[in-house]
Structures are given as structure tokens and as C-alpha cells.
């Protein structure tokens, strides 16, 4: 049995205090800026949906989405847990010289490693395309997807350097440029050069290749050549346990599409991909929150662990409150957005959205609790939790897809995120106990889940589009009011004092 590390006992403290260097204002600003940038660079599937759904039929759209999933999987393998490992040790460096050595060591190793892996897997792209898609004509598209993976990986790790420098505006500006290039080049290759699905993938690869030297220029202060075997060993020791975790996370995030391709059709994959792409907006917001929060959380933990516990508790409450309202609003508007966004052939995709959105709500808690595992350097527990949940997810997909189609796939994925969040909370509490307000957290989860259920029933069984939309907005308004009351009670402030309390928190540092 593994030995659990116990954190220091928490002491009485003034809730208004904050550790040196921490500011909620800075955290919230970073979250806002990083979220907008991440939505652009990683949300290309939804940004491009109005275009590609009018160029590709559901079957072709399903193939494009499926190959993107495979490319994402390879990207996760290539990065070797490197973004989290890089952040963890970046803030342990005591000088700029150490940060340069750490950065040069990791960047150069990942670049060399990715070239080796690509050389191994690329020759198998043809047979894999025939087996995975069970449809001729996608061999070249999968090869392009493989080639794009090392380029995407290098963009990710170079972007992390900007995060570690807290250069949120530069991060987002570069992502805006990447998104514009990806879409414009992809559409050009598809329409002008008639390259089909392969052309859409080639646009992403070309944009990623162009952006690597641009990103390098923005972090040029870290690029003096250094190499340290000691740093490399530390980075690999931290990051390698995250690789199986990333594989498991990818598996339970994408098992729905993998299983749909085997248990249903590529057309079902295409429909589900619209739902997944829209729900990915929530996931991208969650990821942006986690990536923005991680550098702040690691820094505060290193500075003052007792004070850090108070910040973690407040962050959990604030993020859950915001996420609950955003998730409810997303589901309330999703059906109408689909009507505007895509042709009628894709309207049935809404069936999976409420289940996916509900799961992502619970995932909010993992964005905070996972840091408790990382700061203890016990990432192996994350790997174990992810694999257990991934296997459960596969079983749920096998059970639910044949009976409920894309709604079953969405349910399986949503439940998996609930289990994922629960496992993170359990492990984190054993490693570094933080006295989170359990009743407040339960209320902030229950209210949006009830609202999403009510909205789904209105969407499926309501009498008319106009009436349904009005009812959804009414439910959203009630949800917002309930979340506001719960948050005020948790912070022990009245509604009249809420605005003043918010300003106070933003000014603390």
C-alpha cells in the first residue's frame, strides 16, 4: 500500500490575508485572457464548424474530427507531461540562469524526441487509416495528422513558457494569429486546391509550423544554449508518470468517438463531433482556468503553505459558482446556436450536449484539487485514477451507445468526468488536506445539475421554439440567483455587500 503524505496542520488565520505575491485580481485577469486565447487556438473545431459542415457531409466531418482526435493523442504522447513538469520546476529555479538551463534542456529534448517518434509512426499511417476509419481515401489525411502532432506539441510547450512568465496578452495574441492562420489555410487547401479532409488538416499543420519561430522570438530571453542532465532527469521523473495519465485522459475524453466509429457509423461520429466541439468550449474554459491557476497555485504553495490553503478554498468556491452559471447558460443556448451554426443534417447533435456539460461542471473541482497532487510530486496517483476511470468509461460506452446512440456516448463521458473529479478530490485530500466547504460545494453542484436537467426536458419536449427559449432563459435566471445566494452565504456577506467584497478581493495581493 502506498504511503500517503500528510500536509502541515492548518492554523487559525485571518481570511483576508493573502500570501506574498498572490493576487486574485491577477489570477482572474489571467484566466480571462488565457481563456480567450485558448478558445481561439484549441476551439478551432467549433470556430470552423459553420464552414466545414457546409463543405463536408456528416461522414466526412466525422473523419476530420476523428483524425484530429488521433493527432491530439500523439501530441499528448510527445509532450511527455512536459507542460506541467516545466511549470513545476520553473518556479523552483532560483535564478534566471537556472530557468534558461531548464528551458533549453526541455525544449531541445522534446524536439529531438518528437522527430524520432514521428519517424517510427509515419510509415504505419496508411494501414492505420484503413483500420480505424474503415473507409478508403483517408490515408493521406491521417499522415498529415501525424505530421502536425510534433508541430502542435512544440507550440504547446513554447506557450507554457509565456504562461510561466505571466505574459497573458502575448499568449493570447499569438493564439489569435494561430487560429486565423489555421482556418484561412485550411479553407484555402480545401476549396482552392481541392484537398478535402487532408486539406483541412494541412492548414493546421502549416499554421503550427509558421508559429514556432514566432513563439521562439517571444521567449528569446530563455533561449541561451544550456543542457543539464540533472534537470532532464527531474523533468522526466515528474512528467513520465503523466504520459499514461494523458493517454488515459485522452481515452476517456475520446472513447465516445472511438466507440461510435466501431459501434455506429462515421455519420454518428460527425453528429457527435458537433456536440463535442460545442461542449469543448466548456472544456477549454476549464483547461484555461487550470493552466492559469497552476502557476499561481504552485507559487503560493512554495511561499506559504498555510496561507495557500485559504486561497485554495476560496478559489474552489468562486470557480464552481462561475462554472455553474456558465454551464447552465451554455446548455440553455446550445440548441439555438446549433440551429444557426450548422445545416439541418446536424441538428440531432444536441442530444449529447446536456450530458457532456454536466460532466464538465464536476471537472471544475479537479482544476483546483489536482494542484494538491502536483505540488507533492505524486503524479503517479493521477495516472492510476485516470486509468481506472478510462476503463469504466469504455464499459459505459459499450453499454450505452447501442441503446441510446450519441446520447449514450455523451452520458458515458459525462459520468466519467464526475468519477474523475471525485478521484482527484479523494487523492488530493489524503496528500495535502484542505478543509473545503463541502456543503457549499454540494449546493454549487446540485443547483446547475438540476437546471441543466430542466433545460434538457424543455428542449426535448417543449411545445415550440420560441416558448422553449423563453423557458430556458427563465431557468437560467433562477439558477444565477440561486448561485449568487449560495456564494454570498459561503462568504458571509449580504447581497448589498457583495460588490464591495468583490472589489476588496481583487485588490488584495
For each residue, the residues with C-beta under 8 A, 3 or more apart:
1:
2: 381
3:
4: 430 431
5: 376 378 431 432
6: 433
7: 305 431 432 433
8: 305 306
9:
10: 13 306 309 433 434 435
11: 306
12:
13: 10 17 306 307 310
14: 17
15: 310 314
16: 504 508
17: 13 14 307 310
18: 22 23 24 307 311 508 509
19: 22 300 303 304 307 308 311
20: 303 304
21: 299 300 303 509
22: 18 19 26 27 296 299 300 303 311 509
23: 18 26 27 506 508 509
24: 18 27 28 314 505 506 508
25: 28 29 505 506 507 508 509
26: 22 23 29 30 166 296 509
27: 22 23 24 30 31 292 293 296 315
28: 24 25 31 32 506
29: 25 26 32 33 168
30: 26 27 33 34 166 168 292 296
31: 27 28 34 35 288 289 292 293
32: 28 29 35 36
33: 29 30 36 37 168 169 171 172
34: 30 31 37 38 163 168 171 172 288 291 292
35: 31 32 38 39 284 285 288 289 292
36: 32 33 39 40 172
37: 33 34 40 41 168 171 172 173 174 175 176 288
38: 34 35 41 42 43 175 284 285 287 288 291
39: 35 36 42 43 281 284 285 288
40: 36 37 43 44 47 172 175 176 178 179
41: 37 38 44 175 178 179 182
42: 38 39 280 284 287
43: 38 39 40 46 47 277 280 281 284
44: 40 41 47 48 179 182 183 204
45: 48 49 65 68 273 276 277 280
46: 43 49 277 278 280 281
47: 40 43 44 179 183
48: 44 45 51 52 183 186 187 200
49: 45 46 52 53 274 277 341 342
50: 53 54 341 342
51: 48 54 55 183 187
52: 48 49 55 56 61 64 190 200
53: 49 50 56 61 274 341 342 343 346
54: 50 51 343
55: 51 52 190 191
56: 52 53 59 60 61 64 197 270
57: 60 61 270 345
58: 61 62 266 267 270 271 345 346
59: 56 62 63 135 265 266 267 270
60: 56 57 63 64 196 197 270
61: 52 53 56 57 58 64 65 270 273 274
62: 58 59 65 66 261 265 266 267 268 269 270 271 273
63: 59 60 66 67 133 135 138 141 197 266 269
64: 52 56 60 61 67 68 141 197 200 201
65: 45 61 62 68 69 257 269 270 273 276 277
66: 62 63 69 70 132 133 257 261 266 269 273
67: 63 64 70 71 138 141 142 145 197 201
68: 45 64 65 71 72 145 201
69: 65 66 72 73 254 257 258
70: 66 67 73 74 132 142 145 146
71: 67 68 74 75 145 146 148 149 152 201
72: 68 69 75 76 250 254
73: 69 70 76 77 247 250 254
74: 70 71 77 78 117 121 145 146 149
75: 71 72 78 79 149 152 153 156
76: 72 73 79 243 246 247 249 250
77: 73 74 80 117 243 246 247
78: 74 75 110 113 114 117 149 150 153
79: 75 76 82 83 110 153 156 157 246
80: 77 85 110 113 236 239 240 242 243
81: 84 85 238 239 240 241 242 243 245 246 379
82: 79 85 86 106 110 157 160 235 239
83: 79 86 87 156 157 160 291
84: 81 87 88 238 239 242 294 374 379
85: 80 81 82 88 89 106 235 236 238 239 242
86: 82 83 89 90 102 103 106 157 160 161 164 235
87: 83 84 90 91 160 163 164 294 295 298
88: 84 85 91 92 238 298 374 375 377
89: 85 86 92 93 102 231 234 235 238
90: 86 87 93 99 102 103 164
91: 87 88 164 295 298 299 302
92: 88 89 302
93: 89 90 98 99 102
94: 98
95: 98 99
96: 99 100 221
97: 100 101
98: 93 94 95 101 102
99: 90 93 95 96 102 103 222
100: 96 97 103 104 221 222 223 224 226
101: 97 98 104 105 226 227 228 231
102: 86 89 90 93 98 99 105 106 228 231 235
103: 86 90 99 100 106 107 161 219 222 223
104: 100 101 107 108 222 223 224 225 226 227
105: 101 102 108 109 226 227 228 231 232 235
106: 82 85 86 102 103 109 110 157 231 232 235
107: 103 104 110 111 154 157 158 223
108: 104 105 111 112 227
109: 105 106 112 113 232 235
110: 78 79 80 82 106 107 113 114 153 154 157
111: 107 108 114 115 150 154
112: 108 109 115 116
113: 78 80 109 110 116 117
114: 78 110 111 117 118 149 150 153 154
115: 111 112 118 119 150
116: 112 113 119 120
117: 74 77 78 113 114 120 121 150
118: 114 115 121 122 146 147 149 150
119: 115 116 122
120: 116 117 123
121: 74 117 118 124 125 146
122: 118 119 125 143 146 147
123: 120
124: 121 127 128
125: 121 122 128 129 139 142 143 146
126: 129 130 139 142 143
127: 124 130 131
128: 124 125 131 132 142
129: 125 126 132 133 138 139 141 142 143
130: 126 127 133 134 136 139
131: 127 128 134
132: 66 70 128 129 142 261
133: 63 66 129 130 138 142 261 266
134: 130 131 261
135: 59 63 138 266
136: 130
137: 196
138: 63 67 129 133 135 141 142 197 198
139: 125 126 129 130 142 143
140: 143 144 198
141: 63 64 67 129 138 144 145 196 197 198 201
142: 67 70 125 126 128 129 132 133 138 139 145 146
143: 122 125 126 129 139 140 146 147
144: 140 141 147 148 198 201 202 205
145: 67 68 70 71 74 141 142 148 149 201
146: 70 71 74 118 121 122 125 142 143 149
147: 118 122 143 144 150 151 205
148: 71 144 145 151 152 201 204 205 208
149: 71 74 75 78 114 118 145 146 152 153
150: 78 111 114 115 117 118 147 153 154
151: 147 148 154 155 205 208 209 212
152: 71 75 148 149 155 156 204 208
153: 75 78 79 110 114 149 150 156 157
154: 107 110 111 114 150 151 157 158 208 212
155: 151 152 158 159 178 208 211 212 215
156: 75 79 83 152 153 159 160
157: 79 82 83 86 106 107 110 153 154 160 161
158: 107 154 155 161 162 212 215 216 219
159: 155 156 162 163 171 174 175 215
160: 82 83 86 87 156 157 163 164 291
161: 86 103 157 158 164 165 219 222
162: 158 159 165 167 168 170 171 174 215 218 219
163: 34 87 159 160 166 167 168 171 291 292 295
164: 86 87 90 91 160 161 295
165: 161 162 219
166: 26 30 163 295
167: 162 163 170 171 218
168: 29 30 33 34 37 162 163 171 172 292
169: 33 172 173
170: 162 167 173 174 218
171: 33 34 37 159 162 163 167 168 174 175
172: 33 34 36 37 40 168 169 175 176
173: 37 169 170 176 177
174: 37 159 162 170 171 177 178 211 214 215 218
175: 37 38 40 41 159 171 172 178 179
176: 37 40 172 173 179 180
177: 173 174 180 181 211 214
178: 40 41 155 174 175 181 182 207 208 211
179: 40 41 44 47 175 176 182 183
180: 176 177 183 184
181: 177 178 184 185 203 206 207 210 211
182: 41 44 178 179 185 186 203 204 207 208
183: 44 47 48 51 179 180 186 187 203
184: 180 181 187 188 203
185: 181 182 188 189 202 203 204 206 207
186: 48 182 183 189 190 199 200 201 202 203 204
187: 48 51 183 184 190 191 200 203
188: 184 185 191 192 193 199 203
189: 185 186 192 193 195 198 199 200 202 203
190: 52 55 186 187 193 194 195 196 199 200 203
191: 55 187 188 194
192: 188 189
193: 188 189 190 199
194: 190 191 199
195: 189 190 198 199 202
196: 60 137 141 190 199 200
197: 56 60 63 64 67 138 141 200 201
198: 138 140 141 144 189 195 201 202
199: 186 188 189 190 193 194 195 196 202 203
200: 48 52 64 186 187 189 190 196 197 203 204
201: 64 67 68 71 141 144 145 148 186 197 198 204 205
202: 144 185 186 189 195 198 199 205 206
203: 181 182 183 184 185 186 187 188 189 190 199 200 206 207
204: 44 148 152 182 185 186 200 201 207 208
205: 144 147 148 151 201 202 208 209
206: 181 185 202 203 209 210
207: 178 181 182 185 203 204 210 211
208: 148 151 152 154 155 178 182 204 205 211 212
209: 151 205 206 212
210: 181 206 207 213 214
211: 155 174 177 178 181 207 208 214 215
212: 151 154 155 158 208 209 215 216
213: 210 216 217
214: 174 177 210 211 217 218
215: 155 158 159 162 174 211 212 218 219
216: 158 212 213 219 220 223
217: 213 214 220
218: 162 167 170 174 214 215
219: 103 158 161 162 165 215 216 222 223
220: 216 217 223
221: 96 100
222: 99 100 103 104 161 219
223: 100 103 104 107 216 219 220
224: 100 104
225: 104
226: 100 101 104 105
227: 101 104 105 108 232
228: 101 102 105 231 232
229: 232 233
230: 233 234
231: 89 101 102 105 106 228 234 235
232: 105 106 109 227 228 229 235 236
233: 229 230 236 237
234: 89 230 231 237 238
235: 82 85 86 89 102 105 106 109 231 232 238 239
236: 80 85 232 233 239 240
237: 233 234 240
238: 81 84 85 88 89 234 235 241 242 377 379
239: 80 81 82 84 85 235 236 242 243
240: 80 81 236 237 243
241: 81 238 244 245 379 380 382 383
242: 80 81 84 85 238 239 245 246 379 382 383
243: 76 77 80 81 239 240 246 247
244: 241 247 248 383 386 387
245: 81 241 242 248 249 379 382 383 386 387
246: 76 77 79 81 242 243 249 250
247: 73 76 77 243 244 250 251
248: 244 245 251 252 383 386 387 389 390
249: 76 245 246 252 253 386 390
250: 72 73 76 246 247 253 254
251: 247 248 254 255 258 390 393 394
252: 248 249 255 386 389 390 392 393 394 413 416 420
253: 249 250 413
254: 69 72 73 250 251 257 258
255: 251 252 258 259 390 393 394 397 412 413
256: 259 260 272 276 397 401 409 410 412 413
257: 65 66 69 254 260 261 269 272 273 276 409
258: 69 251 254 255 261 262
259: 255 256 262 263 394 397 398 401 409
260: 256 257 263 264 265 268 269 272 401 406 409
261: 62 66 132 133 134 257 258 264 265 266 269
262: 258 259
263: 259 260 397 398 401 402
264: 260 261 267 268 269 401 405 406
265: 59 62 260 261 268 269
266: 58 59 62 63 66 133 135 261 269 270
267: 58 59 62 264 270 271
268: 62 260 264 265 271 272 405 406
269: 62 63 65 66 257 260 261 264 265 266 272 273
270: 56 57 58 59 60 61 62 65 266 267 273 274 346
271: 58 62 267 268 274 275 346 348 349 406
272: 256 257 260 268 269 275 276 349 352 406 409 410
273: 45 61 62 65 66 257 269 270 276 277 349
274: 49 53 61 270 271 277 278 338 341 342 346 349
275: 271 272 278 279 349 350 351 352 353 356 406 410
276: 45 65 256 257 272 273 279 280 352 356
277: 43 45 46 49 65 273 274 280
278: 46 274 275 281 330 334 337 338 349 353
279: 275 276 282 283 330 352 353 356 357 360
280: 42 43 45 46 276 277 283 284
281: 39 43 46 278 284 285 330
282: 279 285 286 326 327 330 356 357 360
283: 279 280 286 287 360 363
284: 35 38 39 42 43 280 281 287 288
285: 35 38 39 281 282 288 289 323 326
286: 282 283 289 290 323 360 363 364 367
287: 38 42 283 284 290 291
288: 31 34 35 37 38 39 284 285 291 292
289: 31 35 285 286 292 293 319 364 367
290: 286 287 293 294 367 370
291: 34 38 83 160 163 287 288 294
292: 27 30 31 34 35 163 168 288 289 295 296
293: 27 31 289 290 296 297 315 367 368 371
294: 84 87 290 291 297 298 371 374
295: 87 91 163 164 166 292 298 299
296: 22 26 27 30 292 293 299 300
297: 293 294 300 301 308 312 315 368 371 375
298: 87 88 91 294 295 301 302 371 374 375
299: 21 22 91 295 296 302 303
300: 19 21 22 296 297 303 304 307 308 311
301: 297 298 305 308 371 375
302: 91 92 298 299
303: 19 20 21 22 299 300 307 308
304: 19 20 300 307 308
305: 7 8 301 308 309
306: 8 10 11 13 309
307: 13 17 18 19 300 303 304 310 311
308: 19 297 300 301 303 304 305 311 312
309: 10 305 306 312 313 434 435
310: 13 15 17 307 313 314
311: 18 19 22 300 307 308 314 315
312: 297 308 309 315 316 368 371 372 434 436
313: 309 310 316 317 434 435 436 437
314: 15 24 310 311 317 318 505
315: 27 293 297 311 312 318 319 368
316: 312 313 319 320 365 368 369 436 441
317: 313 314 320 321 437 440 441 444 487 490 491
318: 314 315 321 322 487
319: 289 315 316 322 323 364 367 368
320: 316 317 323 324 364 365 441 444 445
321: 317 318 324 325 444 483 484 486 487
322: 318 319 325 326
323: 285 286 319 320 326 327 361 364 448
324: 320 321 327 328 361 444 445 447 448 479 483
325: 321 322 328 329 448 476 479 480 483
326: 282 285 322 323 329 330
327: 282 323 324 330 331 357 358 360 361 448 452
328: 324 325 331 332 448 451 452 455 475 476 479 480
329: 325 326 332 333 476
330: 278 279 281 282 326 327 333 334 357
331: 327 328 334 353 354 357 451 452 455 456
332: 328 329 455 472 473 475 476
333: 329 330 336 337 472
334: 278 330 331 337 338 350 353 357
335: 338 339 350 353 459 468
336: 333 339 340 465 469
337: 278 333 334 340 341
338: 274 278 334 335 341 342 346 347 349 350
339: 335 336 347 465
340: 336 337
341: 49 50 53 274 337 338
342: 49 50 53 274 338 345 346 347 349
343: 53 54 346
344: 347
345: 57 58 342
346: 53 58 270 271 274 338 342 343 349
347: 338 339 342 344 350
348: 271 351 406
349: 271 272 273 274 275 278 338 342 346 352 353 406
350: 275 334 335 338 347 353 459
351: 275 348 405 406 407 410
352: 272 275 276 279 349 355 356 406 407 409 410
353: 275 278 279 331 334 335 349 350 356 357 410
354: 331 357 358 410 452 453 455 456 459
355: 352 358 359 407 410 411 413 414
356: 275 276 279 282 352 353 359 360 410 413 414
357: 279 282 327 330 331 334 353 354 360 361 414 452
358: 327 354 355 361 362 414 418 448 449 452
359: 355 356 362 363 413 414 415 416 417 418
360: 279 282 283 286 327 356 357 363 364 414 417
361: 323 324 327 357 358 364 445 448 449 452
362: 358 359 365 366 417 418 420 421 422 445
363: 283 286 359 360 366 367 417 420 421
364: 286 289 319 320 323 360 361 367 368 421
365: 316 320 362 368 369 421 424 425 441
366: 362 363 369 370 420 421 424 425
367: 286 289 290 293 319 363 364 370
368: 293 297 312 315 316 319 364 365 371
369: 316 365 366 372 373 421 424 425 428 429
370: 290 366 367 373 374 382 424 428
371: 293 294 297 298 301 312 368 374 375 428
372: 312 369 375 376 428 429 431 432 434
373: 369 370 376 378 379 381 382 424 427 428 431
374: 84 88 294 298 370 371 377 378 379 382
375: 88 297 298 301 371 372 432
376: 5 372 373 431 432
377: 88 238 374
378: 5 373 374 381 382 427 431
379: 81 84 238 241 242 245 373 374 382 383
380: 241 383 384
381: 2 373 378 384 385 427 431
382: 241 242 245 370 373 374 378 379 385 386 424 427
383: 241 242 244 245 248 379 380 386 387
384: 380 381 387 388
385: 381 382 388 389 420 423 424 427
386: 244 245 248 249 252 382 383 389 390 420
387: 244 245 248 383 384 390 391
388: 384 385 391 392 423
389: 248 252 385 386 392 393 416 419 420 423
390: 248 249 251 252 255 386 387 393 394 416
391: 387 388 394 395
392: 252 388 389 395 396 416 419
393: 251 252 255 389 390 396 397 412 413 415 416
394: 251 252 255 259 390 391 397 398
395: 391 392 398 399
396: 392 393 399 400 411 412 415 416
397: 255 256 259 263 393 394 400 401 408 409 412
398: 259 263 394 395 401 402
399: 395 396 402 403 408 412
400: 396 397 403 404 408 409 411 412
401: 256 259 260 263 264 397 398 404 405 408 409 412
402: 263 398 399 408
403: 399 400 408
404: 400 401 407 408 411
405: 264 268 351 401 408 409
406: 260 264 268 271 272 275 348 349 351 352 409 410
407: 351 352 355 404 410 411
408: 397 399 400 401 402 403 404 405 411 412
409: 256 257 259 260 272 352 397 400 401 405 406 412 413
410: 256 272 275 351 352 353 354 355 356 406 407 413 414
411: 355 396 400 404 407 408 414 415
412: 255 256 393 396 397 399 400 401 408 409 415 416
413: 252 253 255 256 355 356 359 393 409 410 416 417
414: 355 356 357 358 359 360 410 411 417 418
415: 359 393 396 411 412 418 419
416: 252 359 389 390 392 393 396 412 413 419 420
417: 359 360 362 363 413 414 420 421
418: 358 359 362 414 415 421 422
419: 389 392 415 416 422 423
420: 252 362 363 366 385 386 389 416 417 423 424
421: 362 363 364 365 366 369 417 418 424 425
422: 362 418 419 425 426
423: 385 388 389 419 420 426 427
424: 365 366 369 370 373 382 385 420 421 427 428
425: 365 366 369 421 422 428 429
426: 422 423 429 430
427: 373 378 381 382 385 423 424 430 431
428: 369 370 371 372 373 424 425 431 432 434
429: 369 372 425 426 432 433 434
430: 4 426 427 433
431: 4 5 7 372 373 376 378 381 427 428
432: 5 7 372 375 376 428 429
433: 6 7 10 429 430
434: 10 309 312 313 372 428 429
435: 10 309 313
436: 312 313 316 441
437: 313 317 440 441 490
438: 441 442
439: 442 443
440: 317 437 443 444 486 489 490
441: 316 317 320 365 436 437 438 444 445
442: 438 439 445 446
443: 439 440 446 447 486
444: 317 320 321 324 440 441 447 448 483 486 487
445: 320 324 361 362 441 442 448 449
446: 442 443 449 450
447: 324 443 444 450 451 479 482 483 486
448: 323 324 325 327 328 358 361 444 445 451 452 479 483
449: 358 361 445 446 452 453
450: 446 447 453 454
451: 328 331 447 448 454 455 475 476 478 479
452: 327 328 331 354 357 358 361 448 449 455 456
453: 354 449 450 456 457
454: 450 451 457 458 475
455: 328 331 332 354 451 452 458 459 472 475 476
456: 331 354 452 453 459 460
457: 453 454 460 461
458: 454 455 461 462 468 471 472 475
459: 335 350 354 455 456 462 468 472
460: 456 457
461: 457 458
462: 458 459 467 468 471
463: 467 468
464: 467 468
465: 336 339 468 469
466: 469 470
467: 462 463 464 470 471
468: 335 458 459 462 463 464 465 471 472
469: 336 465 466 472 473
470: 466 467 473 474
471: 458 462 467 468 474 475
472: 332 333 455 458 459 468 469 475 476
473: 332 469 470 476 477
474: 470 471 477 478
475: 328 332 451 454 455 458 471 472 478 479
476: 325 328 329 332 451 455 472 473 479 480
477: 473 474 480 481
478: 451 474 475 481 482
479: 324 325 328 447 448 451 475 476 482 483
480: 325 328 476 477 483 484
481: 477 478 484 485
482: 447 478 479 485 486
483: 321 324 325 444 447 448 479 480 486 487
484: 321 480 481 487 488 495 498
485: 481 482 488 489 495
486: 321 440 443 444 447 482 483 489 490
487: 317 318 321 444 483 484 490 491
488: 484 485 491 493 494 495 498
489: 440 485 486 492
490: 317 437 440 486 487
491: 317 487 488 501
492: 489
493: 488 497 498 501
494: 488 497 498
495: 484 485 488 498
496:
497: 493 494 500 501
498: 484 488 493 494 495 501 502
499: 502 503
500: 497 503 504
501: 491 493 497 498 504 505
502: 498 499 505 506
503: 499 500 506 507
504: 16 500 501 507 508
505: 24 25 314 501 502 508
506: 23 24 25 28 502 503
507: 25 503 504
508: 16 18 23 24 25 504 505
509: 18 21 22 23 25 26
